[in-house]
Amino acid sequence: MSVFRLIFRILTNKFFLTTVAFVVWMVFFDSNNLMTRNHLQEKLDGINLEKQFYLQEIRRDSTLTNQLMTDSTQLEKFARERYLMKKDNEDLFLVIDTTADRHP
């Protein structure tokens, strides 16, 4: 019987009740509750993934820009492939591979 009395005294202790009320408030009702923190952490993770993607794209574009600025043959190849440019005395034939778009 004294075990139940001890548990009852602990549960009715004002410091214990205050601590439980504080923890419940911080977990569920505060503006920085656990659900909000979890949502913000997921958002931050997504933003960090985007940041890594854009940094990788910047590095790739910087390398390409450096190659195009230093090598005229690379610049000509880039202009011909990407923008379909041609010399004055040439004819340009564009071949589109339609088999790659079809699924078996």
C-alpha positions as MATLAB code, in Angstrom:
seq = 'MSVFRLIFRILTNKFFLTTVAFVVWMVFFDSNNLMTRNHLQEKLDGINLEKQFYLQEIRRDSTLTNQLMTDSTQLEKFARERYLMKKDNEDLFLVIDTTADRHP';
ca = [
       0.000    0.000    0.000;
       2.859    2.384    0.631;
       4.012    2.088   -3.007;
       0.699    3.535   -4.210;
       0.928    6.292   -1.616;
       4.476    7.126   -2.779;
       3.372    7.243   -6.433;
       0.395    9.410   -5.501;
       2.650   11.819   -3.566;
       5.043   12.081   -6.522;
       2.215   12.664   -9.013;
       0.634   15.376   -6.861;
       3.930   17.134   -6.180;
       3.720   20.734   -7.427;
       7.225   20.636   -8.908;
       6.459   17.431  -10.820;
       3.161   18.865  -12.102;
       4.872   22.100  -13.128;
       7.577   20.176  -14.981;
       5.025   17.999  -16.772;
       2.954   21.060  -17.709;
       6.088   22.807  -19.038;
       7.116   19.786  -21.123;
       3.601   19.385  -22.541;
       3.503   23.095  -23.407;
       6.891   22.989  -25.144;
       6.110   19.801  -27.085;
       2.594   20.622  -28.292;
       1.579   24.267  -27.836;
       4.679   26.432  -28.189;
       5.418   28.196  -31.473;
       8.586   26.068  -31.766;
       6.892   22.750  -31.032;
       8.165   19.412  -32.295;
       5.936   19.272  -35.380;
       6.972   22.767  -36.458;
      10.629   21.968  -35.881;
      10.295   18.752  -37.885;
       8.604   20.595  -40.771;
      11.286   23.290  -40.773;
      14.055   20.680  -40.676;
      12.572   18.914  -43.711;
      12.362   22.245  -45.510;
      15.980   23.011  -44.622;
      17.107   19.609  -45.902;
      15.339   20.268  -49.213;
      16.944   23.684  -49.507;
      20.384   22.194  -48.800;
      19.828   19.635  -51.569;
      18.889   22.436  -53.956;
      21.980   24.365  -52.888;
      24.231   21.389  -53.642;
      22.560   20.948  -57.026;
      23.052   24.595  -57.982;
      26.658   24.625  -56.750;
      27.343   21.589  -58.917;
      25.691   23.299  -61.899;
      27.757   26.447  -61.291;
      30.966   24.381  -61.244;
      29.957   22.614  -64.466;
      29.038   25.867  -66.204;
      32.231   27.564  -65.002;
      34.304   24.736  -66.463;
      32.401   24.943  -69.752;
      32.785   28.723  -69.867;
      36.513   28.427  -69.252;
      36.830   25.860  -72.048;
      34.835   28.025  -74.452;
      36.891   31.130  -73.658;
      40.239   29.394  -74.163;
      39.627   26.893  -76.995;
      38.154   28.139  -80.270;
      37.474   24.607  -81.545;
      35.389   23.895  -78.442;
      33.520   27.161  -79.007;
      32.764   26.221  -82.603;
      31.645   22.720  -81.580;
      29.425   24.171  -78.853;
      27.817   26.689  -81.217;
      27.193   24.044  -83.879;
      25.688   21.481  -81.484;
      23.746   23.680  -79.128;
      22.548   26.514  -81.354;
      22.644   24.765  -84.766;
      24.952   27.413  -86.219;
      26.684   26.831  -89.537;
      29.203   28.406  -91.822;
      28.045   30.414  -94.833;
      28.959   27.774  -97.399;
      27.405   24.833  -95.526;
      23.998   23.216  -95.459;
      22.669   21.976  -92.171;
      20.684   18.769  -91.923;
      19.039   18.052  -88.593;
      18.456   14.364  -87.857;
      16.041   13.620  -85.050;
      16.173   10.170  -83.485;
      12.554    9.178  -82.888;
      13.371    5.635  -81.751;
      14.739    6.892  -78.433;
      11.324    8.362  -77.508;
       9.412    5.126  -78.102;
       9.022    2.562  -75.389;
       8.917   -1.136  -76.346;
];
